[in-house]
Amino acid sequence: MEGNRYPENFFEHYIVSFSTTGCTLDEKGFEKLARLYIEIEGINGFIQLIKEIQVVKDNNDWAYFESIAGDFGIEGFNTINLKVMAEVAMNVYHNISAAGNN
């Protein structure tokens, strides 16, 4: 990857997962994706994804990942969708973490 900032490719894998799951391009679809990802990859994989999403946010690398979505033929996918996808994943993580602390 560019500059090797994302050597584990968690967010790229998440985007590819979206393209193959039939989830909708909205908050409900992104929440379904997050929960499906946890079922398949486990909570530890999801935690790694969340860490990488934070780095993407910090680096403002949305355009890079928008091009990846385009490479996988995801129609209508743009930077706004990526940010919503990332925010929903982070919210799911925070909700799970909060539930685990009760």
Secondary structure, DSSP 8 states (H G I E B T S, - for coil): -GGGS-TT-HHHHHHHHHHHHT--SSHHHHHHHHHHHHHHHHHHHHHHHHHHHHHHHHHT-HHHHHHHHHHTT-TT--HHHHHHHHHHHHHHHHHHHHHHT-
